[in-house]
């Protein structure tokens, strides 16, 4: 079995690589003597978005908003209850009897870097063996797979002669995360999902790993989905930003639009909460009060309405639509929809 060469993006950054359409993931809560379902956690509740070729899409939100569940759905580590995904024009399916890309081919082209760098590696395998494992499973000979492993170690800034035969416990957290990044590139993927890849690192090491990711994206022609709670990191690395709240997408757009002209009240509150040493960058938006609602029983209509200072009756009556603010900027807020009936309707429109 021969491996296809690294794909070359000829469609330009405006072409979608992954099109997510209404994916949903609910987790049942079991109880009682017979283990019946007594409630359901609505972790991801019908979200749609696209990841464009060659871009970095940042995904942000509070803890429990559904970011990591979304990452695992994109990687197909779990199957969605509803919805579909289109990868470069082909549906993602378990088989190709009805057309589409098989899971085996999909997972060659989509890889993931997890937050916990130590738990992601087999403690009994030397680093070189961990990196060579996936290429051998997909048809490369042992010698060629090990050669690729050493090339990838060098690409992430770890000298093969020094690190190839080390075990994970002999490396620092930053070095282990570099190994995980190298392993994610072992099959020459097109899309890499990064789930909080630098949150466990010291700030100096975090900056080095972020710059490494930027360099690798250019060198390997990659597309990133970058998930983080750190708004400053997302601003630095992302081209577009998707904001999640309680399993829903509330705002999406170019990074400049989101950070300079946030439309949704939740996005404004998030940005106001980030630390800044520059007084001119400190926002006056009041901080959010209370905790996010229980995802087992989310509020009706707009899920943010219980914490929103602009909430009105229409916010409880029906769910807001994704209003187009121009330039690829969208917000799911009644204030952005001129026909919503909100007293400030249309105030956020372009």
Order of alpha helices (4+ residues) and beta strands (2+ residues): beta-beta-beta-alpha-beta-beta-alpha-beta-alpha-alpha-alpha-alpha-beta-alpha-beta-alpha-beta-beta-alpha-alpha-alpha-beta-beta
